[in-house]
């Protein structure tokens, strides 16, 4: 805490945003003056925020009280000194600090998304392994719109024109939003976020930011902070940034591609390659685990009703768990690399997924594959879009049902988290079904 106090003093911080991630990935917490933060050495928050839906509702009472203390008690949140970030857009010198959640006995709270990832990382640590990840975040820039019934529109660029058509990898199209991206890069640098390249993706005003590879917990923290940062930079320039998986009809969805590899903790050498540079059995088993268990845990990577619109037919998203070398039509792509950097790219998670949970789920699938020695299918040559092997569920309802029946998941992630996650997503799904869509009004209003 002393080092943290010194950092706050050196940076002349006057306010602290004390935050935790809920299941959705929303930052929840308290804003505190520095003096109070130092005196209290943390904060208390109701445990119930970890069972809050994206609409602000809670799960049904029978589930709520089976997972939480009936008295609605507080959890104890301690600041993580390794997860402190400046807030460049604040008017006063402000920092946000990600907190870790414990019960009053000092036990990690199972429902905490960050604790779920830490739980999976401990599995690797106990084996003498260290996973390495690199997320790629896709997102759309759009005009700001206060009416959710209206379709989203591309924003006006610095030329004064709206973008039209597909502009994949166009430098000029990305440069249309240079002032916004300059702020984004400056703010990310001030916060120590390890972002790398920016590219224009396939969709209209769709972009992608790549993160440098590193520790999974640090990268999940950075994605959590990056989403807030990008939204703030966009608002400053009077546009909106969205990480919805499928925000615009007839445009590609937005993914959070996860590159993952594993090294030996002691030597730092990859366990995915043999001494002669060929693929190791552990690498193949890792792929086998992803193939077998992604269909069982898909809601952890595609958590919303909208997530599954990205998987509709004739979209650019690979709707399969096939694998192949340099094959972007596969859900699991093996990029061309030297043996030490051999990795698997999981292309199924959506940009709307909670990074802590999606990374935990992806690494867990690979871990189970390695420990259970699960063999993968043969790699795909050519296009894999029409493959139906190891078929994925295509609706949130069917995916949640499949996840509920995956008993091995509770063994690794804890029954409270699994039950709580499923309950939250079912409440959100019920809320969604109560909303009458524009399609229903357009085609059924005067026709049936």
Buried (B, 14 or more C-beta within 10 A) or exposed (E): EEEBBEEBEEEEBBBBBBBBBBBBBBBBBBEBEBEEBBEEEBBEBBBBBBBBBBEEBBBEEEBBEBBBEEEEEBBBBBBBEEBBBBBBBBEEBBBBBBBBBBBEEEEBBBBBBBBBBBBBBEBBEEBEBBBBBBBBBBBBBBBEEEEEEEEBBBBBBEEEEBBEEBBEEBEEBBEBBEEBBEBBBEBBEEBEBBBEEBBBBBBBBBBBBBBEBEBBBBBBBBBBBBBBBBBBBBBBBEBBBBBBBBBBEEBBBBBBBBBBBBBEEEEEEBBBBBEEEEBBBBBBBBBBBBBBBBBBBBBBBBBBBBBBBBBEEEBBBBBBBBBBEEBBBBBBBBBEBEBEBBBBBBBBBBBBBBBBBBBBBBBBBBBBBBEEEBEBBEBBEEEBBEBEEBEBBBEBBEBBBBBBEBEEBBEBBBBBBBBBBBBBBBBBBEBBEEEEEEEEEEEEEEEE
